[in-house]
């Protein structure tokens, strides 16, 4: 198969939204989740992010990329204010509501109510979880790393608590997200179901 060549000059010439969708999709299918936060004023916020990354298991650290403040201020501001946030897997049953959280609502709007999702609060966590999600975890802010080149931020949190169905966590620690229908994404608006292809033994030389 002959491959099409697209150079940097061509990429720079693309329409803003076309370029954003193409470069976002370039990395392929990736995790997508809802991040739940709350403001100092007590307004719940929920927003979809597709940049979650495992940063280490001891201590257990998860990171995500937050867009520049002007483009996506509320999630970052709420995390800075409270130091606590939640990450919630998305399933097909509420994928439309999850996608709607990408809309730019005013800071004073309860986005759970606006998009039709249900906040749930657990003891010891001021930030809301998404009740509809079958895999939820709580994070404590560890560090916010500014990325100077484009004004984004790497937000790093420690995993404090996890909630998931009993049969999803397997004997060797593997979490079978396919069994609960966790959704993944590509580009800015495409969502995919997950299916386990194969598991392998620990690779050695």
VEXPADREN-369236 format. One record per residue (C-alpha): residue in three letters; x negated, y negated, z. Coordinates in steps of 0.5 Angstrom, whole numbers, padded with zeros to 4 digits, always signed. Example, Ala and Ser with C-alpha at 12.3 -4.5 7.8 and 13.67 -1.06 7.14 Angstrom:
<nodes>
Ala-0025+0009+0016/Ser-0027+0002+0014/
</nodes>
This chain:
<nodes>
Unk+0000+0000+0000/Unk-0003-0007-0002/Unk-0002-0012+0004/Unk+0000-0019+0003/Unk-0006-0024+0006/Unk-0004-0030+0010/Unk-0009-0035+0012/Unk-0009-0040+0017/Unk-0008-0046+0012/Unk-0001-0043+0010/Unk+0001-0041+0017/Unk+0000-0048+0019/Unk+0004-0051+0013/Unk+0010-0046+0015/Unk+0016-0050+0018/Unk+0016-0050+0026/Unk+0021-0045+0027/Unk+0019-0040+0022/Unk+0012-0040+0024/Unk+0014-0039+0032/Unk+0018-0033+0030/Unk+0013-0030+0025/Unk+0007-0031+0030/Unk+0012-0029+0036/Unk+0013-0022+0032/Unk+0006-0021+0030/Unk+0004-0018+0036/Unk+0010-0013+0035/Unk+0015-0010+0040/Unk+0014-0012+0047/Unk+0017-0012+0054/Unk+0023-0017+0055/Unk+0026-0019+0062/Unk+0030-0024+0066/Unk+0026-0028+0071/Unk+0031-0030+0077/Unk+0029-0037+0081/Unk+0032-0042+0085/Unk+0031-0049+0086/Unk+0030-0053+0092/Unk+0037-0056+0092/Unk+0039-0049+0091/Unk+0041-0048+0084/Unk+0040-0041+0081/Unk+0036-0040+0075/Unk+0035-0034+0070/Unk+0031-0034+0064/Unk+0029-0029+0059/Unk+0021-0028+0058/Unk+0018-0023+0053/Unk+0011-0024+0056/Unk+0010-0020+0062/Unk+0004-0016+0063/Unk+0001-0012+0068/Unk-0006-0015+0071/Unk-0007-0009+0076/Unk-0005-0004+0081/Unk-0009-0005+0087/Unk-0006-0010+0089/Unk+0000-0010+0084/Unk+0000-0016+0080/Unk+0004-0018+0074/Unk+0003-0024+0070/Unk+0008-0028+0065/Unk+0006-0034+0060/Unk+0011-0040+0061/Unk+0011-0045+0056/Unk+0009-0052+0057/Unk+0013-0056+0062/Unk+0017-0060+0057/Unk+0020-0054+0053/Unk+0021-0050+0059/Unk+0021-0053+0066/Unk+0026-0050+0071/Unk+0023-0043+0072/Unk+0016-0046+0073/Unk+0018-0051+0078/Unk+0022-0047+0082/Unk+0017-0042+0083/Unk+0012-0047+0085/Unk+0017-0050+0090/Unk+0019-0043+0093/Unk+0013-0038+0091/Unk+0018-0033+0090/Unk+0022-0030+0084/Unk+0025-0024+0081/Unk+0024-0020+0074/Unk+0030-0016+0072/Unk+0030-0011+0066/Unk+0035-0012+0061/Unk+0040-0007+0058/Unk+0044-0007+0052/Unk+0050-0008+0056/Unk+0048-0015+0057/Unk+0043-0017+0052/Unk+0048-0022+0049/Unk+0048-0026+0056/Unk+0040-0025+0057/Unk+0039-0028+0050/Unk+0044-0034+0052/Unk+0039-0036+0058/Unk+0034-0038+0052/Unk+0038-0044+0051/Unk+0036-0051+0055/Unk+0041-0052+0060/Unk+0040-0058+0065/Unk+0037-0057+0071/Unk+0043-0057+0075/Unk+0047-0052+0072/Unk+0047-0045+0075/Unk+0045-0041+0069/Unk+0048-0034+0072/Unk+0055-0037+0071/Unk+0054-0041+0065/Unk+0052-0034+0061/Unk+0056-0029+0065/Unk+0051-0026+0069/Unk+0051-0024+0077/Unk+0046-0026+0082/Unk+0045-0022+0088/Unk+0041-0024+0094/Unk+0037-0019+0098/Unk+0034-0020+0105/Unk+0027-0023+0105/Unk+0028-0026+0098/Unk+0031-0033+0097/Unk+0031-0032+0089/Unk+0036-0028+0086/Unk+0036-0022+0082/Unk+0041-0020+0076/Unk+0046-0015+0079/Unk+0047-0012+0072/Unk+0040-0010+0071/Unk+0038-0003+0074/Unk+0030-0004+0075/Unk+0029-0011+0079/Unk+0023-0013+0083/Unk+0021-0019+0087/Unk+0014-0022+0086/Unk+0010-0027+0091/Unk+0007-0033+0087/Unk-0001-0032+0087/Unk-0004-0036+0082/Unk-0002-0041+0076/Unk-0007-0041+0071/Unk-0006-0047+0066/Unk-0008-0045+0059/Unk-0011-0052+0056/Unk-0011-0050+0049/Unk-0004-0051+0048/Unk-0001-0053+0055/Unk+0002-0046+0057/Unk+0001-0043+0064/Unk-0001-0036+0066/Unk+0004-0034+0072/Unk+0001-0029+0077/Unk+0005-0026+0082/Unk+0004-0020+0087/Unk+0009-0014+0087/Unk+0013-0015+0094/Unk+0019-0010+0093/Unk+0022-0006+0087/Unk+0029-0003+0086/Unk+0031+0002+0081/Unk+0035+0009+0081/Unk+0032+0015+0084/Unk+0031+0019+0078/Unk+0027+0014+0074/Unk+0021+0014+0079/Unk+0018+0021+0077/Unk+0013+0025+0081/Unk+0007+0023+0078/Unk+0009+0015+0079/Unk+0011+0014+0072/Unk+0017+0010+0071/Unk+0022+0012+0065/Unk+0025+0006+0063/Unk+0028+0009+0057/Unk+0032+0013+0061/Unk+0036+0007+0064/Unk+0036+0004+0057/Unk+0031-0002+0058/Unk+0031-0007+0052/Unk+0025-0009+0049/Unk+0024-0015+0044/Unk+0020-0018+0038/Unk+0020-0025+0035/Unk+0025-0030+0038/Unk+0031-0026+0037/Unk+0031-0019+0036/Unk+0032-0014+0041/Unk+0030-0006+0041/Unk+0032+0000+0045/Unk+0026+0004+0048/Unk+0025+0012+0046/Unk+0020+0016+0049/Unk+0015+0019+0044/Unk+0010+0023+0048/Unk+0006+0023+0054/Unk-0001+0025+0054/Unk-0006+0027+0059/Unk-0011+0022+0062/Unk-0016+0021+0057/Unk-0023+0024+0058/Unk-0030+0024+0054/
</nodes>
